[in-house]
Amino acid sequence: MLKILADQCVYGDTIKALKKEGYNVIWTREVGLKNAPDEKIFNFAISQKRILLSFDREFGNFYKFNIAESFGVVIILVKNRTIRGVTFDTISFFKKLQEKSFRSTLFIVRQNLVRIRKF
């Protein structure tokens, strides 16, 4: 089962829907990381062996974050999208991939498009 750390910017409705689908999701707000620096969130995801889920493009900066050490980074692009649409796309994305596909990989998910970069 996928283990996911959802960044503070991820919609509560999206997190609830992921949990309802059976994903092991914790929200940074639930573990004392609300408003924590991105580096701390990234390192926490690694220490917990969790995929980092965020709407924050900054996590895609592979000069700043060592994605090769990660259990995967998934950035969902939300500009001009409804919460419902973002939630649907997020769940659809996770259903399509297997856990082994995430390690050391950056995924940028836009409606009907996924960019993948393996490190």
Contact map, one row per residue, 1 for C-alpha under 8 A:
11100000000000000000001100000000000000000000000000000000000000000000000000000000000000000000000000100000000000000000000
11110000000000000000001100000000000000000000000001100000000000000000000000000000000000000000000000100000000000000000000
11111000000000000000001110000000000000000000000011100000000000000000000000000000000000000000000000000000000000000000000
01111100000000000000001111000000000000000000000001111000000000000000000000000000000000000000000000000000000000000000000
00111110000000000000000011110000000000000000100001111000000000000000000000000000000000000000000000000000000000000000000
00011111110000100000000011110000000000000000000000011100000000000000000000000000000000000000000000000000000000000000000
00001111110000000000000000111000000000001000000000011110000000000000000000000000000000000000000000000000000000000000000
00000111110000000000000000111000111000000000000000000100000000000000000000000000000000000000000000000000000000000000000
00000111111000000000000000000000000000000000000000000111000000000000000000000000000000000000000000000000000000000000000
00000111111101100000000000000000000000000000000000001110000000000000000000000000000000000000000000000000000000000000000
00000000111111100000000000000000000000000000000000000000000000000000000000000000001000000000000000000000000000000000000
00000000011111110000000000000000000000000000000000000000000000000000000000000000000000000000000000000000000000000000000
00000000001111111000000000000000000000000000000000000000000000000000000000000000001000100000000000000000000000000000000
00000000011111111100000000000000000000000000000000000000000000000000000000000000001001100100000000000000000000000000000
00000100011111111110000010100000000000000000000000000000000000000000000000000000000000000000000000000000000000000000000
00000000000111111111000000000000000000000000000000000000000000000000000000000000000000000000000000000000000000000000000
00000000000011111111100000000000000000000000000000000000000000000000000000000000000000100010000000000000000000000000000
00000000000001111111111010000000000000000000000000000000000000000000000000000000000000000010000000000000000000000000000
00000000000000111111111110000000000000000000000000000000000000000000000000000000000000000000000000000000000000000000000
00000000000000011111111000000000000000000000000000000000000000000000000000000000000000000000000000000000000000000000000
00000000000000001111111000000000000000000000000000000000000000000000000000000000000000000000000000000000000000000000000
00000000000000000111111100000000000000000000000000000000000000000000000000000000000000000000000000000000000000000000000
11110000000000000111111110000000000000000000000000000000000000000000000000000000000000000000000000000000000000000000000
11110000000000000010011111000000000000000000000000000000000000000000000000000000000000000000000000000000000000000000000
00111100000000100110001111100000000000000000000000000000000000000000000000000000000000000000000000000000000000000000000
00011100000000000000000111110110000000000000000000000000000000000000000000000000000000000000000000000000000000000000000
00001111000000100000000011111110000000000000000000000000000000000000000000000000000000000000000000000000000000000000000
00001111000000000000000001111111110000001000000000000000000000000000000000000000000000000000000000000000000000000000000
00000011000000000000000000111111110000000000000000000000000000000000000000000000000000000000000000000000000000000000000
00000000000000000000000001111111110000000000000000000000000000000000000000000000000000000000000000000000000000000000000
00000000000000000000000001111111110000000000000000000000000000000000000000000000000000000000000000000000000000000000000
00000000000000000000000000011111110000000000000000000000000000000000000000000000000000000000000000000000000000000000000
00000001000000000000000000011111111100001000000000000000000000000000000000000000000000000000000000000000000000000000000
00000001000000000000000000011111111100000000000000000000000000000000000000000000000000000000000000000000000000000000000
00000001000000000000000000000000111110000000000000000000000000000000000000000000000000000000000000000000000000000000000
00000000000000000000000000000000111111011000000000000000000000000000000000000000000000000000000000000000000000000000000
00000000000000000000000000000000001111111000000000000000000000000000000000000000000000000000000000000000000000000000000
00000000000000000000000000000000000111111100000000000000001000000000000000000000000000000000000000000000000000000000000
00000000000000000000000000000000000011111110000000000000000000001000000000000000000000000000000000000000000000000000000
00000000000000000000000000000000000111111111000000000000000000000000000000000000000000000000000000000000000000000000000
00000010000000000000000000010000100111111111100000000000000000000000000000000000000000000000000000000000000000000000000
00000000000000000000000000000000000001111111110000010000001000001000000000000000000000000000000000000000000000000000000
00000000000000000000000000000000000000111111111000000000000000000000000000000000000000000000000000000000000000000000000
00000000000000000000000000000000000000011111111100000000000000000000000000000000000000000000000000000000000000000000000
00001000000000000000000000000000000000001111111111110000000000000000011000000000000000000000000000000000000000000000000
00000000000000000000000000000000000000000111111111100000000000000000111000000000000000000000000000000000000000000000000
00000000000000000000000000000000000000000011111111000000000000000000000000000000000000000000000000000000000000000000000
00000000000000000000000000000000000000000001111111000000000000000000000000000000000000000000000000000000000000000000000
00100000000000000000000000000000000000000000111111100000000000000000011000000000000000000000000000000000000000000000000
01111000000000000000000000000000000000000000111111110000000000000000001100000000000000000000000000000000000000000000000
01111000000000000000000000000000000000000000110011111000000000000000011111000000000000000000000000000110000000000000000
00011110000000000000000000000000000000000100100001111100000000000000001111000000000000000000000000000000000000000000000
00011110010000000000000000000000000000000000000000111110000000000000000011110000000000000000000000000000000000000000000
00000111110000000000000000000000000000000000000000011111101000000000000011110000000000000000000000000000000000000000000
00000010110000000000000000000000000000000000000000001111100000000000000000111100000000000000000000000000000000000000000
00000000100000000000000000000000000000000000000000000111111000000000000000110000000000000000000000000000000000000000000
00000000000000000000000000000000000000000000000000000111111110000000000000101000000000000000000000000000000000000000000
00000000000000000000000000000000000000000000000000000001111110000000000000000000000000000000000000000000000000000000000
00000000000000000000000000000000000001000100000000000101111111001000000010100000000000000000000000000000000000000000000
00000000000000000000000000000000000000000000000000000000111111001000000010100000000000000000000000000000010000000000000
00000000000000000000000000000000000000000000000000000000111111111000000000000000000000000000000000000000000000000000000
00000000000000000000000000000000000000000000000000000000001111111110000000000000000000000000000000000000000000000000000
00000000000000000000000000000000000000000000000000000000000011111100000000000000000000000000000000000000000000000000000
00000000000000000000000000000000000000000000000000000000000011111100000000000000000000000000000000000000000000000000000
00000000000000000000000000000000000000100100000000000000001111111110000000000000000000000000000000000000000000000000000
00000000000000000000000000000000000000000000000000000000000001111111110000000000000000000000000000000000000000000000000
00000000000000000000000000000000000000000000000000000000000001001111111110000000000000000000000000000001110000000000001
00000000000000000000000000000000000000000000000000000000000000000111110000000000000000000000000000000011100000000000011
00000000000000000000000000000000000000000000010000000000000000000111111000000000000000000000000000000011000000000000000
00000000000000000000000000000000000000000000110010100000000000000111111110000000000000000000000000000011100000000000000
00000000000000000000000000000000000000000000110011110000000000000010111110000000000000000000000000000111100000000000000
00000000000000000000000000000000000000000000000001110000000000000010011111000000000000000000000000000111111000000000000
00000000000000000000000000000000000000000000000000111100001100000010011111100000000000000000000000000101111000000000000
00000000000000000000000000000000000000000000000000111100000000000000000111110000000000000000000000000000011110000000000
00000000000000000000000000000000000000000000000000001111101100000000000011111000000000000000000000000000011110000000000
00000000000000000000000000000000000000000000000000001111000000000000000001111100000001000100000000000000000111000000000
00000000000000000000000000000000000000000000000000000010100000000000000000111110000000000000000000000000000111100000000
00000000000000000000000000000000000000000000000000000010000000000000000000011111110001000000000000000000000001000000000
00000000000000000000000000000000000000000000000000000000000000000000000000001111100000000000000000000000000000000000000
00000000000000000000000000000000000000000000000000000000000000000000000000000111110000000000000000000000000000000000000
00000000000000000000000000000000000000000000000000000000000000000000000000000111111011000000000000000000000000000000000
00000000000000000000000000000000000000000000000000000000000000000000000000000101111111000000000000000000000000000000000
00000000001011000000000000000000000000000000000000000000000000000000000000000000111111100000000000000000000000000000000
00000000000000000000000000000000000000000000000000000000000000000000000000000000011111110000000000000000000000000000000
00000000000000000000000000000000000000000000000000000000000000000000000000000000111111111000000000000000000000000000000
00000000000001000000000000000000000000000000000000000000000000000000000000010100111111111100000000000000000000000000000
00000000000011001000000000000000000000000000000000000000000000000000000000000000001111111110000000000000000000000000000
00000000000000000000000000000000000000000000000000000000000000000000000000000000000111111111000000000000000000000000000
00000000000000000000000000000000000000000000000000000000000000000000000000000000000011111111100000000000000000100000000
00000000000001000000000000000000000000000000000000000000000000000000000000010000000001111111110000000000000000000000000
00000000000000001100000000000000000000000000000000000000000000000000000000000000000000111111111000000000000000000000000
00000000000000000000000000000000000000000000000000000000000000000000000000000000000000011111111100000000000000000000000
00000000000000000000000000000000000000000000000000000000000000000000000000000000000000001111111110000000000010000000000
00000000000000000000000000000000000000000000000000000000000000000000000000000000000000000111111111000000000000000000000
00000000000000000000000000000000000000000000000000000000000000000000000000000000000000000011111111000000000000000000000
00000000000000000000000000000000000000000000000000000000000000000000000000000000000000000001111111000000000000000000000
00000000000000000000000000000000000000000000000000000000000000000000000000000000000000000000111111101100000000000000000
00000000000000000000000000000000000000000000000000000000000000000000000000000000000000000000011111111100000000000000000
11000000000000000000000000000000000000000000000000000000000000000000000000000000000000000000000011111110000000000000000
00000000000000000000000000000000000000000000000000000000000000000000000000000000000000000000000001111110000000000000000
00000000000000000000000000000000000000000000000000000000000000000000000000000000000000000000000011111110100000000000000
00000000000000000000000000000000000000000000000000100000000000000000001110000000000000000000000011111111110000000000000
00000000000000000000000000000000000000000000000000100000000000000001111100000000000000000000000000111111100000000000000
00000000000000000000000000000000000000000000000000000000000000000011111110000000000000000000000000000111110000000000011
00000000000000000000000000000000000000000000000000000000000000000011011110000000000000000000000000001111111000000001111
00000000000000000000000000000000000000000000000000000000000100000010000111100000000000000000000000000101111100000001111
00000000000000000000000000000000000000000000000000000000000000000000000111100000000000000000000000000000111110000111100
00000000000000000000000000000000000000000000000000000000000000000000000001111000000000000000000000000000011111000111000
00000000000000000000000000000000000000000000000000000000000000000000000001111000000000000000100000000000001111101110000
00000000000000000000000000000000000000000000000000000000000000000000000000011100000000000000000000000000000111111100000
00000000000000000000000000000000000000000000000000000000000000000000000000001000000000001000000000000000000011111000000
00000000000000000000000000000000000000000000000000000000000000000000000000000000000000000000000000000000000001111100000
00000000000000000000000000000000000000000000000000000000000000000000000000000000000000000000000000000000000011111110000
00000000000000000000000000000000000000000000000000000000000000000000000000000000000000000000000000000000001111011111000
00000000000000000000000000000000000000000000000000000000000000000000000000000000000000000000000000000000001110001111100
00000000000000000000000000000000000000000000000000000000000000000000000000000000000000000000000000000000111100000111110
00000000000000000000000000000000000000000000000000000000000000000000000000000000000000000000000000000000111000000011111
00000000000000000000000000000000000000000000000000000000000000000001000000000000000000000000000000000001110000000001111
00000000000000000000000000000000000000000000000000000000000000000011000000000000000000000000000000000001110000000000111
